[in-house]
Amino acid sequence: MNLLRLLGGRTASAPVARERLQILLAHERGLRGQPDLLGLLRAEILAVVSRHVVLDPEKVIVRMDRGKHVSTLEVDIEVPNGFERSIAAAAT
């Protein structure tokens, strides 16, 4: 089989088809999986920030805007009053 490939110059179509299918599936997941991605990002961001500050989960907002050339991720976290004082106290 390898000798035939060398002589014929043809590549196996199965790996090419598999790669194309993987690209297509990744693209489709990206388009329809956006809410799942945002939920996952929100949960991970909340977990990391919660290690240092007590937060209300309802006060964490994550938005993603997909443009033609650039996508932006916006994270809005409302921190409680006195947050700066608690950081200064923890640093000393």
C-alpha positions, 0 to 999 in steps of 0.5 A: 500500500505504501509503495502504491502511494509513492508511485501514484502520489495520492494521499489517503483520503481518510485522514484528510476527511477526518481532519475536515470533519474535526474542523467542521465539528469544532466550528459548529461547537463554537457557534452553538456552544457559546452559552456553555462556554460562557457558563463555564468561564463564569463558574471558573472566574467566580471560583478563582475570585471567591478564593480572595473575596466573598462575592454574590454570584448574582453580581458576576456578569460575563459577556462575549461579543464575537466580531468579524475580526475580534472577539471580546470577553467582558467580565463585570464583578461587583465587589463588596465595600471595604474590599480595598481595606481587606487586601491591605490588611491581608498584605501586612 
